[in-house]
Amino acid sequence: MERIRQINPGLEIFVAAQPENSICADCPAKNPRWASVSLGIIICTGCAGVHRKLGTHISFVQSCTFDRWKPEWIQKFSKMGNKVAKIYYEHGITEVILFVSQICS
């Protein structure tokens, strides 16, 4: 968390504020350090690779610890997070197939 604070002041407060952000939005990996800025989710390294393959027009991926975030990204991101994103993106889904967990295990 210290590294996030040094590189992106303000982002660490948001990441720590929601317990759901301590687990990857796409798989059960703990302590994810990557994010899809465009989708507003925090993801693990394995899932970040999958999101990067989708293209930046769908999922713009940045590291929480290595990349410098623009203030507007942090502001936009602070309105979403893994909990809100799950409610929004998975609304109406009755069955979830977790194929991504194989990538991250």
Buried (B, 14 or more C-beta within 10 A) or exposed (E): BEEBBEBBEBBBEBBEEBEBBEBBBBBEBEEBBBBBBBBBBBBBBBBBBBBBEBEEEEBBBBBBBEBEBEEEBBEBBBEBBBBBBBEEEEEEEEEEEEEBBEBBE
